[in-house]
């Protein structure tokens, strides 16, 4: 009988469980550090690696993975540019993937089927909760990619009614605008240059890479009123994070989001259930946080 990723047929020899984070660039990823700390605390001898996979390369990686008879592949974490690309290869997906149109987590079922999940949304909501922000009326979102879609869902779940989405090319952000309509909030897509004149808000979420030069400085009104969640963490501070810190603004950077979305991924990889807490989950979260 042919084996598949995640095959646990008791008649076959035990194979090492493997997981990985895929993306490009991937060398800076802290995901291996977080996941290895979690599995060690849980007493699981699982291997978790970072693997460079560029845009257009997921299908070939999946083909090679399915042919790996020496390991039992349990799941994958995905970062840019693969969160959209993976959708064509999923056999099933949770509600959040379907809503955001992006998956950052996949798990192989015992029959080899590929199930998609989105833990970015929960990671954003949890790190904002730690920062004391549990309700939002007005927010500003910078960026229009896969992570921006997840951020928009998280912002909507915090109760926002209005979101200004600032991007370099508004014509390429139609998907974000349409997502806002489905979520029941007003998502106004604006040129990034309007960051300089932005009015007050409770929250700003930046989803652009840490080394990006936005070419514009945020307004004093925005910095003075809003918590900045910058999903970037390398290099830190980002240009936007530095602007907030220089003017004594409130900032939480991407390691918090990374930590909490990784904890949710560990739930998925161990039990297949996003909502099933881990054994002694507080202790697992603690060792993951200290690993950073």
N, C-alpha and C positions, 0 to 999 in steps of 0.2 A: 504493500500500500504506500502510495506517495505521501511524503510528509509535507506539511505546510507551516508557515510561520505561526508559532504559538501552539504547534501540535504537542499534545500531552498524552499520546497513546502509550499506555503503560507497557506495551510489548516492545517499544523501542528504547534504546539506551538514552539515559538522561543527557540532554544537551544544554550547554550554557545559555542562560537567558541573556539576550542582548537588547539594548535600546540605544538610541542616538538622537542628537539634535542635528538637523540638516539646515543648510542655508549658505549664503555667500554675501559678504565675508563671514567666516565662522570662528576664526582663531581667537577672537576676544570673548567668546561666549562664556558666561558663568554657569550655564545650565549643567555641565558635567559636575562641577563642584557641588551644586545644590542637590542634584539627584543622588550622587554617590554618598553624600552625607545622610540623606534620607534612607537609602537602602541599607546602609551600614547600621543605622539606628534600628531599623526594622528586622535586622538579622537576615537579610536577603543577599545572597552572593550573586548579584546581577551586575552586568557590565554596561556602562553608559558612556558613549563616546561623542565627540564632535566631528562631523564629517562634512567636508565642503561639497555642496551640490548647487550648481549654478542654475539660473533660469533656463528652462527647457530640458533640464537633466533629471527630473524626478522619475519619469517613466523608465528610463534606463536603470536608474538606481533601484527602483522597485523590481525590475526584471532580475537583476543580479541578486537582490535580497531573497526573492522567492526561490532562487536556485541554490541558496546557501544551506546545504544539508548538515553543516557542522554546528549550527546554532539555532536556538529557538527564539526568533525575533518576536518580542512582545509589543513594541510600539515605537513611535517616533514623535519627537518634538519638531516643530517647523517654525522657522523664522523667514525673514524676507530672503528671496523673492518667491517663496513657495506656498504661501498661505492661500492664494487663489488657485495656483496650478494644481494643487492636490485634489481639488474638488472633482475633477473629471475621473479620478481613480477611486473614489469612495463607493462602497457598497451600501452605506447607510450613514446618517449624520444626525446629530442632535438638533434641537430647536434653535439653539444659539448660532450654530453654523449656518442654518438655513436663513436665519434672520440677518446676520451680519454678512453673509456671503464669503466667509473666510474660516478656515480651520487651522489651528496651530498645534493640534494634537491628533494623532491617529493610533488606533490600537488594533492589533490583529486578533480576530476571534479564533477559536480553536479550529474552525473550518477554513481558515485562511482569508476570510472576508475582511475588508478594511473599513473600520468604523471611525468617523470623524467627530471631533469635539472642538469647542472653543473655550479655552480657559483664560484667554486675555480679558474677557469681559469681567469675569469674577475677580481676576487679579487686580484690575483697575478699581473696581468697587471696594475691594478689601483694603487696598493701600490708602484710598481716600478716607475710608472709615477710620483707619489708624491715625490719619492726619486730622481727625475731628470733623470731616466734611461728610455728612450723611444726607443732606438735602441741598438741592441746587435749583434755582429758578432760571438763571441766565449763565451761559457758558460760552467760551471761545475754544474752537478746535483748530489746531494748525496741522495741515497735511490732509491728503485725500486718499491714501492707500488702504491696504488691508487692515492695518492696526487702527487707522482712523475710523473705519467702519465699526470695529469692535468698541472703540472709545465712545462713539456716538450712541451705541446701544447702552453702554454703561451709564452715560450721561442721562439718557432717557429714563433709565431705571432709578436714577437719583431724583427724578421728578422735574427735570428741566422742561421749560416750555419754549425756550428760544436758544438757538445755538448759531453763532457766526462761525462759518467754516472758512478759514483763510488759506488760500493756496496760490501757487504761482500762476497757474492757468485755470481759471474758473470753468472754461469749456470742457476740461477733462475731469471735472468733479461731479458730473451728472448723477453718478451712482450714489454718492453721498447725499445729494439733495433728495433723491427718490427714497433713500432709506429713511431720511428724516420724516418724510410724509407718511411712510408705513408705520413709523414709531409714534406718530401723532404729535410731532413737535415742528416748530418752524425752523428749518435749517437754511440760513441765508449764506450762499456761497459768495465770497468776496475776494478781491485780489489781496495777496499777502501784504502789499504796501499799506493797507488800511490798519495794520497792527500799530502803526505809529500814532493813529488817532482814535484807537478803540476806547469806548467808554467802559465804565465799571462793570464787573461781572464777579460772580462768586468763584469761578473756576476757569482755568486755562489748561488745556491738555495739548501738549506738543508731541506729535508722533513722527517727527523727522529725525534722521540719524544724527548722532551727537556731534559729528564734525561738520555739519551743514552750516554754512554762512547764510543766514536769512536775508542779509542785505538791508535790514530795517530794525530799528530799536522799538520795543514796546512802549506804549504811552505810560506816563506816570499814573494816570487814573487806573489803568489796568493792573499795574504792579501793586498799587496801594490797596486794591480791593480784592484781588483774586489769589487763591492758592494756585501755584503752578505745579502741575504734574508733568514732568518731562520724562517720557518713556526711555530716553537715552541714559546710559550710564557709563559709556566709554567713547571718547574721553569725557571726563567730568572735571569741572562744570562745563556744560555745553555753552555756546555763546548766549543762548536764551537764559539758561540757568544762572550764568554769571551776571546778566543784566538784572535779574530778580535779586540776587544776593547782594549786589553792589548797592541796591536801594532798599535793603532790609525787607524785601518781600518774603512771603512764605513759600517754601519750595519743598517738594518731595520728588526725588529722582527715580529713575527706572528700576533700581534694584528692589524697591518695595513691590512694584508690580511683578517683576520677575520672580521674586520669592513666593508670592501668593499664587501666581498662576502655576508655578512649578509644583507647589503643594497639591493643587487640584489635579495636575497631571499624574502625580504619584498615586492619588486615589484611583484614577482611571487605569493606570498600568497595573495596580495591584488587585483591584476588584472589578474593574470594568464599569464602575458606577461613580459619576462625578459627585454625587451627593452622599456617598457612604464615607463617613469619617474614618480615618486611619486608627489603628490601635494606639492609644496614648498619643493622639495627634498633637497636643500642645508640646510634648517633648520632641516630637519629630520636627515641628516648626521651629523650635528653639535651636536644635542642632543645625538646621538648614540656615537659619539667620546668622548663627555664629560662624558658619563656614565662609560667609562673605567678608 
